[in-house]
Amino acid sequence: MDIKLNTHFLDVKETYLFSDIAKRVKKFQAENPGREIIRMGIGDVTLPLPQSVTSAMEEAVKEMSAKDTFHGYPPEYGYDFLRNAISDHYKDLGVTVSPETVYVSDGAKSDLGNLPDVLGDNPVIIPDPVYPVYVDSNLMNGRKVSFVAGNKENDFLPLPPADTNIGPSVIYICSPNNPTGAVYSYEGLTAWVNFALKTGSLIIFDAAYEAFITEDKPHTIYEIPGADTCAVEVSSFSKFAGFTGVRCGWTIVPDSLESDGIKLSKFWARRQATKFNGVSYVTQRGAAASLSGQGLADCKANIAYYKRNAAALAEVFTEKGIYFTGGINSPYIWLECPNNMGSWEFFDSLLNRFGIVGTPGEGFGSNGAGFFRLTAFGSYENTLKACEFFKTL
Ligand code: PLP
């Protein structure tokens, strides 16, 4: 074969993080047969879907089995019932998002990975540490990425660069953040929106963990004045409704986003219509059920369950005087490895002493060195067991 490949893929760093973790856990199990493992490394939900949601999906399956109520290809941008439900969700958050600006998808990861399709060769600004998809999907498209450093000094909430020569850029913000669990305040997010407006930039705001916010922090970037002229928002049913295995998310592309007289929504609509054939009717019925009535109450109860785990972990690390972020408005705890340990050293020590598996911080960017991510998605019982171990650190 002599065709040219997209060699930008060579710029994407190979990641051995999760395979390295799996290897070390396998070795530990082989050497310690029968020892319990407490898994606090994976960012996947563990509670089953609420029955109120699965009932709506069962009803939808029944509709699919009858000639008069069968549904074929879904509308490319989502059924109106779901776009309206998402728009109402924003109304509950105190902002106006019209249903036509809601693009339903099979999850936030796809949208985050696909957005570079409709953007030209702009400089890209990404926080470090952060969800690796932003960096990798830009590198695959040959974009130049620069980083803003999250660290102890800024509590892993970096503010815009002071450099006044920065031109129009694509800026990624994740709040609540994966992996740090840190959440921007109104002031912090306002600083980013003002920076984007001043520099003619676009913010891609990832709100996948919005439902975990209980303090007075922005749930959506559209709470910040001016954001509708500089930001798209990507969100998901994965962590809110336990849809990691069902697949549904959405992106808001406001009509007021325009560059050089061209609406971004025009390109996004065209991209989706060309390359994506929509989300199944059954899935969208389940997603809509999660946003109202009993479904909403049940999803909130599941989130409260995970948040109780996070709070238990946060309490122990507070008592121990170990620096951490997250744990309050997020299912993640991001802690500084004690005794100046490196992340992998701490990983091995937790595994060997207690059978606890977490995620070394380097997996999320070089600023993650010396830090460690624990997730609250496990059972309450296991979280409490882990807390007892952490007390002895
Ligand atoms: N955004 C962040 C910050 C995430 O952590 C994840 C998944 O862990 C996603 C997006 C992906 O969400 P989805 O399951 O909707 O693709």
Residues whose N, C-alpha, C, O or C-beta is under 5 A from the ligand:
A	BS01	PLP	G43 G107 A108 K109 S110 Y131 C174 N178 D206 A208 S236 S238 T244 C248 G249
